[in-house]
Amino acid sequence: MGTKARDCASRGHPVALIRRALKVFAAGLMAILAISSNAVLAQDSDNAYQLGHGYKLGNTGIHLGGYASVHGAGFGDAPWSLELSDLSLFVTWDTGSKLRFFSEIEIEDGLHVGQHTGLTTRDGYFKLERLYLDYLVNDRVTVRIGKMLTPVGQWNLLHVDPLLWTTTRPVATENLFSEHVSGVMVHGTIPFGDQSVDYSVYGDYSSTLDARPITGVSNFDNALGARLRYNISDDLQIGLSYSDFTLQGRTNSRSHLLGLDGAWTYQRFAFNSEIVYRYNDVEINQHVWQGYIQGVSALKGHVYGVARYEFFDQVNGQLGQVGVLGLAYHPRPPLIWKLEYRLGTNNRYLAPDGVFASFAVLF
Amino acid sequence: MHSLRILFNIWATHLRRDTVQRLTVRPELVEGWAVNPIMVRQAHHLCPIGYERLNLKLSRLKWVANICLMVLALPAFADHEAIAIVTMPSSPLQSVSIETLKRVYLRKILVDDKGKRWIPLNLPAFDDLRQGFSLALFKKRPEDQEDYWNQQYFSGINPPDVLASEEAVLRFVAMTPGAIGYVRQRSVDKRVRVLKTISIPGKH
């Protein structure tokens, strides 16, 4: 700890307090991971709490849960690093009335150790990932108010590590739009033949709940968009997304984004793909295309093989491409270990080469 | 029969991985998702012999349960003639379609067309009726839907609550507006209204 930091701590400076809080959370995460591992090994038959199912607080209607993940990276252009990437807490409140509440608060990068940085909590910060209230109008319409995930593609709506097969995230799922919407959304499911169509229509009018951007993409200044997902069968879905938006700090230009995505599961294989196109009449590269296709196959027991190809237009006009090959060990639904290698061309800034590994648990 | 069923339940919760009548029983699924404490209490009241009153050592229970299992498992599977979907008699609903039932049990819809909350009920994951219901409705066993529920959990949606027995389902449904459950056709009585009857694939 440097002299300045020591001074801050001795005076009860807010920065020092936040760092201390992060250390406590980091220790908590370690404890959770240790408990999780023991739970797996012991197959505890206690009904009070089960890993990955959260914890229900009696009859209050409150359900607590969350997830944690540890990320490591190395053997690439960047120095190696290991970090407690996410420690997230879900709070659901649902008493059976027409109102439901959900929030997700997380600590990002709470503990970091790297080739040049040593062990530090300096990069950690709190983030309000989601916070919203749902009003259930009828079986087809729900009104949501607050901060929520932007419904573009599948990945952004399920982007937590325990639910994904790779440590790295496709560029196309985060580079061209804000991950969050702060405003109002109307969503629901409409019967369509034997199957159904999920829809959502949203407007972003507020920056009250916005956190600082972490992906290099600003939050929406304002946005209007919609998404449709047609469940062709239980194993096949296609989605269409549209968004018309202005980003914070770039209010002189308006973007139009169109996305197409699909997911197909066949026996022990799963494929999914997303393609997004963004048009902006002010930026140098007016027409930007990005996309990926990913396949997952069960290899043996709980071990899965993953392969992904990505392409992405960049602001400098270059087309970046990467391939990802990886393995995932998924012993139980709430737990996953991942290891992958990513290699590409023109990918230094958005998706650098390297080996990436992670462990994630829902709790 | 209730006592034997309880013994079997206790024994089953201590299984690590076993196979019963071609069903893979996994401990995390046997334990099921979080159950409303009120429902648990109601379910316990329904049992002529509660866990507390049994007061036997688990090792002895397991031995007894092993014998009970052999007696119970075969006939329980053989008489799966049909499943009745039930709700309270005063419900305005007269019937329910398979598609709606699927969406209710996947919790894709949380309220009915009048805006009243659905309260879908499940039996424990190892229960043969639950297995049959899941196969009939989703063509999947409960354990094959774990990834789906993990995704829903991320969105703050939890699976249907679990009750311990068909009798518990009947009592809860009879008293609770919006509750919907399933029992064997032969278990239906005047306390509930049958909305639909479905058959288990591969059976009668």
HADDOCK unambig.tbl for C-alpha pairs under 7 A between the chains (distance, minus, plus):
assign (segid A and resid 45 and name CA) (segid B and resid 13 and name CA) 6.39 0.50 0.50
assign (segid A and resid 45 and name CA) (segid B and resid 14 and name CA) 6.61 0.50 0.50
assign (segid A and resid 47 and name CA) (segid B and resid 31 and name CA) 6.07 0.50 0.50
assign (segid A and resid 53 and name CA) (segid B and resid 33 and name CA) 6.50 0.50 0.50
assign (segid A and resid 56 and name CA) (segid B and resid 34 and name CA) 6.72 0.50 0.50
assign (segid A and resid 58 and name CA) (segid B and resid 37 and name CA) 6.52 0.50 0.50
assign (segid A and resid 92 and name CA) (segid B and resid 156 and name CA) 5.82 0.50 0.50
assign (segid A and resid 96 and name CA) (segid B and resid 117 and name CA) 6.46 0.50 0.50
assign (segid A and resid 97 and name CA) (segid B and resid 117 and name CA) 6.96 0.50 0.50
assign (segid A and resid 102 and name CA) (segid B and resid 156 and name CA) 6.29 0.50 0.50
assign (segid A and resid 137 and name CA) (segid B and resid 115 and name CA) 5.93 0.50 0.50
assign (segid A and resid 138 and name CA) (segid B and resid 111 and name CA) 5.77 0.50 0.50
assign (segid A and resid 138 and name CA) (segid B and resid 112 and name CA) 6.18 0.50 0.50
assign (segid A and resid 138 and name CA) (segid B and resid 113 and name CA) 5.38 0.50 0.50
assign (segid A and resid 138 and name CA) (segid B and resid 114 and name CA) 6.23 0.50 0.50
assign (segid A and resid 138 and name CA) (segid B and resid 115 and name CA) 4.27 0.50 0.50
assign (segid A and resid 139 and name CA) (segid B and resid 109 and name CA) 5.53 0.50 0.50
assign (segid A and resid 139 and name CA) (segid B and resid 110 and name CA) 6.59 0.50 0.50
assign (segid A and resid 139 and name CA) (segid B and resid 111 and name CA) 4.91 0.50 0.50
assign (segid A and resid 139 and name CA) (segid B and resid 112 and name CA) 4.94 0.50 0.50
assign (segid A and resid 139 and name CA) (segid B and resid 113 and name CA) 5.09 0.50 0.50
assign (segid A and resid 139 and name CA) (segid B and resid 115 and name CA) 6.54 0.50 0.50
assign (segid A and resid 158 and name CA) (segid B and resid 151 and name CA) 6.99 0.50 0.50
assign (segid A and resid 163 and name CA) (segid B and resid 151 and name CA) 6.90 0.50 0.50
assign (segid A and resid 189 and name CA) (segid B and resid 108 and name CA) 6.88 0.50 0.50
assign (segid A and resid 194 and name CA) (segid B and resid 99 and name CA) 6.36 0.50 0.50
assign (segid A and resid 333 and name CA) (segid B and resid 146 and name CA) 6.48 0.50 0.50
assign (segid A and resid 333 and name CA) (segid B and resid 147 and name CA) 6.14 0.50 0.50
